[in-house]
Amino acid sequence: MPMSPTNIFAPASTPADAIFALSKFVLLNVAAIFIVVFGLLAYVVIRFRNKPHDDRSEPAQVYGSTQVELAWTIIPVIVVLVLATILVVSKLFEGFVANIAVLLGLIIGFAAAMAIGMVDFAGVYDADWVALVYPFRFGTPRFDLGAIVSLCVVMIVVMVESTGMFLALGEICEKRIGHPEIARGLAADGLGTIIGGVFNTFPYTSFSQNVGLVGVTGVRSRWVVAVAGGILIALGLLPKLGTIVASIPQPVLGGAGLVMFGMVAATGIKILARVDYGPRHNLLIIAISIAVGMIPLVAPTFFAQVPKWLAPLVNSGITLAAISAVLLNALFNGGGSAADAEPDEHEGRIASV
């Protein structure tokens, strides 16, 4: 019985069939991605091979009001093109093609941006083909109390945001996320942050784009995530490929981001729809929490006078909204209980936020 990409990891008739289906799916995806990337790489190398070094290293400059107006006209067109491609593919196709709608949108948007000169390949020629990553490349760790406190505050913000991602992902996958699942997820984030520090990079966190991607594609398998991680490692070891990916223009990413961020927002609305707004003060809790979370966006200088070590906390709208919701819920609902947090069997309502 043929398997679609969304249920390829479901139990098969025999272990051999499951292994064959999994291998075929992974190989097809990896082959398709690397064919596209290496094709672009060959094009860039041929294009820049015979140009003077000065021409390769300096990106094109745009001067004059006419060019600026043209640029502001082209940017919305690229965004709409990517968004329209994703919507059309999702509507007209099923199975594997529908699952890669976002990828196809990025490829078409990237090709259009490259055709009109929005893509800058200046750094591709100078990048190395292979580069190994060494631990502690910038020296051995130094422990400074101020830096430790600041990063602890940053990690609190990261954990609050990650918790929201876990809950949204559980809602999309129709899996109940409790304290054990959240604890394991935060532990994985912490381990990733430690490994990232050892290998000279920034802390690793959960990204809402990936949660939205799960909702758009319907692919919920951890095996797919593992393969994607292997591709990212390959990009880190092959600087030319990484430079090509980094050259994707912001309007192209923005068109896909509209879909993925919108999916996360819709999932949050779906969760809030199950809250009981009748007998308690839940509506007031949600209203104030959303308003507090919007402060860093609508008034960026509102917390300009707070201490610097507190800035990561107060400049994160998600963290402010979460703290506000927890404190207000404790004030009006007494913190609630485990029973209140569970949906009612008959009405599907949650008594406590």
C-alpha positions as CSV (number, residue, x, y, z in Angstrom):
1,M,0.0,0.0,0.0
2,P,1.6,3.3,-1.0
3,M,2.4,5.8,1.7
4,S,1.9,9.5,1.5
5,P,4.6,11.8,3.0
6,T,2.4,12.6,6.0
7,N,2.1,9.0,7.1
8,I,5.3,7.6,5.8
9,F,6.4,6.8,9.3
10,A,3.3,5.0,10.2
11,P,3.6,1.2,10.8
12,A,4.1,-0.7,7.6
13,S,3.2,-4.3,6.7
14,T,6.8,-5.4,7.3
15,P,9.9,-3.8,8.7
16,A,11.6,-4.0,5.3
17,D,8.7,-2.0,3.7
18,A,9.0,0.7,6.4
19,I,12.8,1.0,6.0
20,F,12.4,1.1,2.2
21,A,9.7,3.8,2.3
22,L,11.7,5.9,4.8
23,S,14.9,5.6,2.8
24,K,13.2,6.6,-0.4
25,F,11.5,9.6,1.2
26,V,14.7,10.9,2.8
27,L,16.8,10.3,-0.3
28,L,14.3,12.1,-2.6
29,N,14.1,15.1,-0.4
30,V,17.9,15.4,0.1
31,A,18.5,14.8,-3.6
32,A,16.0,17.5,-4.6
33,I,17.4,20.1,-2.2
34,F,21.0,19.5,-3.1
35,I,20.3,19.5,-6.8
36,V,18.8,22.9,-6.5
37,V,21.5,24.3,-4.3
38,F,24.4,22.9,-6.3
39,G,22.8,24.2,-9.5
40,L,22.7,27.7,-8.1
41,L,26.3,27.3,-6.8
42,A,27.5,26.2,-10.3
43,Y,25.7,29.2,-11.8
44,V,27.3,31.6,-9.3
45,V,30.8,30.2,-9.7
46,I,30.6,30.4,-13.5
47,R,29.2,33.9,-13.4
48,F,31.9,35.3,-11.0
49,R,34.9,33.3,-12.2
50,N,36.2,35.7,-14.8
51,K,35.2,39.0,-13.1
52,P,37.8,41.2,-11.4
53,H,38.0,40.8,-7.6
54,D,36.7,44.3,-7.0
55,D,33.5,43.5,-8.9
56,R,33.0,40.4,-7.0
57,S,33.3,41.8,-3.5
58,E,31.3,45.0,-3.9
59,P,27.5,44.6,-4.0
60,A,25.5,46.6,-6.5
61,Q,24.4,50.1,-5.2
62,V,21.1,51.8,-6.0
63,Y,21.0,55.6,-6.4
64,G,18.3,58.1,-7.1
65,S,14.7,58.4,-6.1
66,T,13.4,56.5,-9.2
67,Q,15.4,53.4,-8.3
68,V,14.3,53.6,-4.6
69,E,10.7,53.9,-5.7
70,L,11.1,50.9,-8.0
71,A,12.6,48.9,-5.2
72,W,9.7,49.6,-2.9
73,T,7.4,48.5,-5.8
74,I,9.2,45.3,-6.4
75,I,9.4,44.2,-2.8
76,P,5.6,43.7,-2.3
77,V,5.5,41.9,-5.7
78,I,8.1,39.4,-4.5
79,V,6.2,38.9,-1.2
80,V,2.9,38.4,-3.0
81,L,4.6,36.0,-5.5
82,V,5.9,33.8,-2.7
83,L,2.6,33.8,-0.8
84,A,0.6,33.1,-3.9
85,T,2.8,30.2,-4.9
86,I,2.4,28.6,-1.5
87,L,-1.4,29.1,-1.5
88,V,-1.8,27.8,-5.1
89,V,0.4,24.7,-4.5
90,S,-1.5,23.9,-1.3
91,K,-4.8,24.3,-3.0
92,L,-4.2,22.4,-6.3
93,F,-1.8,19.6,-5.2
94,E,-1.8,16.9,-2.6
95,G,0.7,14.6,-1.0
96,F,4.4,15.3,-1.4
97,V,4.0,18.4,-3.6
98,A,1.6,20.0,-1.2
99,N,4.0,19.3,1.7
100,I,6.8,21.2,0.0
101,A,4.6,24.2,-0.9
102,V,6.7,26.6,1.3
103,L,9.9,25.3,-0.3
104,L,8.5,25.8,-3.8
105,G,7.4,29.3,-2.8
106,L,11.0,30.1,-1.6
107,I,12.6,28.7,-4.8
108,I,10.2,30.6,-7.1
109,G,10.6,33.8,-5.1
110,F,14.4,33.4,-5.0
111,A,14.5,32.8,-8.8
112,A,12.4,35.9,-9.4
113,A,14.5,38.0,-7.1
114,M,17.7,36.7,-8.8
115,A,16.2,37.6,-12.2
116,I,15.7,41.2,-11.3
117,G,19.0,41.6,-9.5
118,M,17.9,41.6,-5.9
119,V,20.2,38.7,-4.9
120,D,23.8,39.5,-3.9
121,F,26.2,36.7,-4.6
122,A,29.3,38.8,-3.8
123,G,30.5,36.5,-0.9
124,V,30.0,33.2,-2.6
125,Y,33.2,33.3,-4.7
126,D,35.4,34.1,-1.7
127,A,33.8,31.5,0.6
128,D,35.7,28.3,1.2
129,W,34.3,25.0,-0.2
130,V,34.8,23.2,3.1
131,A,35.5,24.6,6.6
132,L,35.7,22.6,9.8
133,V,34.2,24.0,13.0
134,Y,36.5,23.8,16.0
135,P,35.3,24.0,19.7
136,F,36.2,27.2,21.6
137,R,37.6,28.8,18.4
138,F,37.6,32.3,20.1
139,G,39.3,31.1,23.3
140,T,38.5,29.2,26.5
141,P,35.4,30.3,28.4
142,R,35.6,33.1,31.0
143,F,33.1,33.3,33.8
144,D,31.9,36.8,34.5
145,L,29.1,37.3,37.1
146,G,27.4,40.2,35.2
147,A,27.4,38.2,31.9
148,I,26.1,35.1,33.7
149,V,23.2,37.1,35.3
150,S,22.4,38.7,31.9
151,L,22.3,35.4,30.1
152,C,20.2,33.9,32.8
153,V,17.6,36.6,32.1
154,V,17.9,35.9,28.4
155,M,17.3,32.2,29.0
156,I,14.2,32.9,31.1
157,V,12.9,34.8,28.1
158,V,13.8,31.9,25.8
159,M,12.1,29.4,28.0
160,V,8.9,31.4,28.1
161,E,8.9,31.6,24.3
162,S,9.8,28.0,23.9
163,T,7.0,26.9,26.2
164,G,4.5,28.7,24.0
165,M,6.0,26.9,21.0
166,F,5.6,23.6,22.7
167,L,2.0,24.2,23.5
168,A,1.3,25.4,19.9
169,L,3.0,22.4,18.5
170,G,1.1,20.0,20.7
171,E,-2.2,21.7,19.5
172,I,-1.2,21.2,15.9
173,C,-0.2,17.6,16.4
174,E,-3.2,16.9,18.6
175,K,-1.0,15.8,21.5
176,R,-1.5,16.9,25.0
177,I,1.5,18.8,26.3
178,G,2.0,18.5,30.1
179,H,4.7,19.3,32.6
180,P,6.9,16.3,31.6
181,E,6.9,17.2,27.9
182,I,7.6,20.9,28.6
183,A,10.5,19.9,31.0
184,R,12.0,17.7,28.3
185,G,11.7,20.4,25.7
186,L,13.3,23.0,27.9
187,A,16.1,20.5,28.8
188,A,16.7,20.0,25.0
189,D,16.9,23.8,24.5
190,G,19.4,24.1,27.4
191,L,21.5,21.3,26.0
192,G,21.5,22.9,22.6
193,T,22.5,26.2,24.1
194,I,25.5,24.5,25.8
195,I,26.6,22.8,22.6
196,G,26.1,26.0,20.6
197,G,28.4,27.8,23.0
198,V,31.1,25.2,22.7
199,F,31.0,25.5,18.9
200,N,31.1,29.3,18.9
201,T,27.6,30.2,18.0
202,F,24.5,31.8,19.6
203,P,22.1,29.9,21.9
204,Y,19.7,27.5,20.1
205,T,16.0,28.1,20.7
206,S,12.7,26.9,19.4
207,F,11.5,29.0,16.4
208,S,7.8,29.7,15.7
209,Q,8.5,29.5,12.0
210,N,9.2,25.7,12.3
211,V,5.9,25.3,14.3
212,G,4.0,27.1,11.6
213,L,5.8,24.9,9.0
214,V,4.4,21.8,10.8
215,G,0.9,23.2,10.5
216,V,1.3,24.1,6.9
217,T,2.8,20.8,5.7
218,G,1.1,18.4,8.1
219,V,4.4,16.5,8.4
220,R,4.8,15.8,12.1
221,S,7.6,13.2,12.2
222,R,10.7,13.7,14.3
223,W,12.7,11.8,11.6
224,V,12.1,14.7,9.2
225,V,13.5,17.1,11.8
226,A,16.5,14.9,12.2
227,V,17.2,14.9,8.4
228,A,16.7,18.7,8.4
229,G,19.3,18.9,11.2
230,G,21.8,16.9,9.1
231,I,21.2,19.3,6.2
232,L,21.9,22.3,8.4
233,I,25.2,20.6,9.7
234,A,26.2,20.2,6.0
235,L,25.5,23.9,5.3
236,G,27.7,24.7,8.3
237,L,30.6,22.6,6.9
238,L,30.2,23.9,3.3
239,P,30.5,27.7,3.5
240,K,29.6,28.2,-0.2
241,L,26.2,26.5,0.3
242,G,25.6,28.4,3.5
243,T,26.4,31.7,1.7
244,I,23.9,31.0,-1.0
245,V,21.2,30.3,1.6
246,A,22.1,33.5,3.4
247,S,21.7,35.4,0.2
248,I,18.0,34.8,0.0
249,P,16.4,38.3,0.1
250,Q,14.3,39.4,3.0
251,P,11.1,39.8,0.8
252,V,11.3,36.1,-0.2
253,L,11.6,35.0,3.4
254,G,8.9,37.5,4.4
255,G,6.4,35.9,2.0
256,A,6.9,32.5,3.5
257,G,7.0,34.0,7.0
258,L,3.5,35.4,6.6
259,V,2.2,31.8,6.3
260,M,4.2,30.3,9.1
261,F,3.8,33.1,11.6
262,G,0.1,33.3,10.8
263,M,-0.3,29.6,11.4
264,V,1.2,30.0,14.9
265,A,-1.1,33.0,15.6
266,A,-4.1,31.0,14.5
267,T,-3.1,28.1,16.7
268,G,-2.9,30.5,19.7
269,I,-6.4,31.8,18.9
270,K,-7.6,28.2,18.7
271,I,-6.3,27.5,22.2
272,L,-7.8,30.7,23.6
273,A,-11.2,29.8,22.1
274,R,-11.5,26.9,24.6
275,V,-11.2,29.3,27.6
276,D,-14.4,29.8,29.6
277,Y,-15.1,33.5,29.4
278,G,-18.3,33.4,31.5
279,P,-18.1,33.2,35.3
280,R,-14.6,34.5,35.9
281,H,-12.3,37.3,34.9
282,N,-10.5,35.4,32.1
283,L,-11.5,37.9,29.4
284,L,-9.9,40.7,31.5
285,I,-6.8,38.6,32.0
286,I,-6.4,37.9,28.3
287,A,-7.1,41.6,27.3
288,I,-4.5,43.1,29.7
289,S,-1.9,40.4,28.9
290,I,-2.2,41.1,25.2
291,A,-2.0,44.8,25.7
292,V,1.1,44.5,28.0
293,G,2.8,42.2,25.4
294,M,2.2,44.8,22.7
295,I,4.1,47.5,24.6
296,P,7.6,46.7,23.1
297,L,6.1,46.8,19.6
298,V,4.0,50.0,19.8
299,A,6.3,51.9,22.2
300,P,9.9,50.7,21.8
301,T,11.2,53.4,24.2
302,F,8.7,52.7,27.0
303,F,11.3,50.8,29.0
304,A,14.3,52.9,27.9
305,Q,15.2,53.7,31.6
306,V,15.3,50.2,33.0
307,P,18.6,48.6,33.9
308,K,20.5,47.1,31.0
309,W,20.5,43.6,32.5
310,L,16.7,43.7,32.6
311,A,16.3,44.9,29.0
312,P,16.0,41.4,27.5
313,L,13.1,40.7,29.8
314,V,11.0,43.8,29.3
315,N,11.7,44.1,25.5
316,S,10.2,40.7,24.9
317,G,6.5,41.0,24.3
318,I,5.9,37.3,24.7
319,T,7.6,37.3,28.1
320,L,5.7,40.3,29.3
321,A,2.4,38.8,28.2
322,A,3.2,35.5,29.9
323,I,4.2,37.1,33.2
324,S,1.1,39.3,33.1
325,A,-1.2,36.3,32.4
326,V,0.3,34.2,35.2
327,L,0.1,37.0,37.8
328,L,-3.4,38.1,36.9
329,N,-4.6,34.5,36.8
330,A,-3.2,34.0,40.3
331,L,-4.9,37.2,41.4
332,F,-8.4,36.5,40.0
333,N,-8.5,32.7,39.9
334,G,-6.2,31.8,42.7
335,G,-3.8,30.1,40.4
336,G,-6.4,27.6,39.3
337,S,-5.9,23.9,39.6
338,A,-5.0,21.0,37.3
339,A,-8.7,20.3,36.9
340,D,-9.4,23.8,35.8
341,A,-6.7,23.6,33.2
342,E,-8.3,20.6,31.6
343,P,-11.1,21.2,29.0
344,D,-14.6,20.4,30.1
345,E,-15.7,17.0,28.7
346,H,-19.1,18.4,27.5
347,E,-18.3,21.9,26.4
348,G,-14.6,21.8,25.8
349,R,-14.0,24.9,28.0
350,I,-11.0,25.7,30.2
351,A,-12.0,27.4,33.5
352,S,-8.6,28.9,34.2
353,V,-6.4,30.7,31.7
